[in-house]
Amino acid sequence: MPRKIVTTSAVSAKPNLEFKIQQLRLDKIIYSLEAILVILVVFMALMFYPVLYQFLPNIPANLPLVLLAIGVGFSFFVLIGNIFRLFKISKMEKELA
């Protein structure tokens, strides 16, 4: 008796796609929390810059500007990345339906 070959691509694709969607959503949350943490660290460093400058006068004067650029740059990077992840999630959800 010949064996039947069962294609499981349709059956296994749905859980795999759901897993990918879930992972992308978690990545969005993780990157957003990282951006919040970076902004918080930059804010704290900017708050304590005058105190730190009293003890370490060799700190460059443009350090607050550099810290601000790092915070804003990383937040912008996360925003763009999360927008692309959102588009990818909506595309995968359409494939899933």
N, C-alpha and C positions, 0 to 999 in steps of 0.2 A: 504494500500500500504506500503510495507516495506521500511524503510529508508536505503539509501545507506551510508555506512561509508566510508568517504574519508580519505585516509591517506595523511597527509600533511608533512610527514617526508622529502620527496624528495624536496618539494617546500620550506619548512622552513629551511632546512639544508643549502642551498646555501647562503642566507643572513647571517645566523648565522656564517658560516665558513668565509665569507668575513669580518664580524665584528671582528672575532677572529684574522684574519690575520692583519687587520688594527690596532688592539690593540697591537699586538706583535711588529709591526713596530714602533708604537708610543713609546712603552716601550723601544725599542732599542735606539731611539733618546733621550728619557729622561735620561736613564742610561748613555749614552755617554756624554750628557751635564753635568750631575752630576760629572762624572769622570774629565771632563775638569775643572769644578769649584773647585773640590778638589785639583787638581794639581796646579791651579792658587793660591789657598789659601796657599798651602804648599810652593810654590815659593815665595809668598809675605812674609810669615813668615820666610823663610830662608834668604830673603834679609834684613829684619829688625831685624834679630837675634842679630847682633853685637850692634845695638842701644838699643835694649831691654835688652841685657845683661849688659849694662852700668848702667841702672836704676834698674834692678833687678838682682843682682849678685847671688842670690840663685837659679837661673834657672839651672837645670842639664846640664852638658856639652854635654851629648849625645842626647839632644833634637833635633838637626838638623837630626841626624841619624834616630831617631824615626819618625819624621815628614816625612822624605824621604821614610821610610818603609811604612808608612800609605798611602802616595800618590801612590807609585808604587804598593802596595798590592791591593788597591781599583781599580786602573786602570786594573790590571791583572784580578781581580774578574769580572769587567765589560766586559772585552774582552772575557773571557770564557763564561759568561752569554749571551752575544750578539751572539757568535758563535752558542750556543745551540738554541737560538731564531731563528737564520737564518736557521738552519736545520729544526726546527719545521715549520717555514713559508714555506720553499720549499716543505716539506711533505704535508702541508695543500693545497698548490697551486696545487700539483699533484692530490690530492683528488678532488679539485674543477673542474679540467679540464675534 
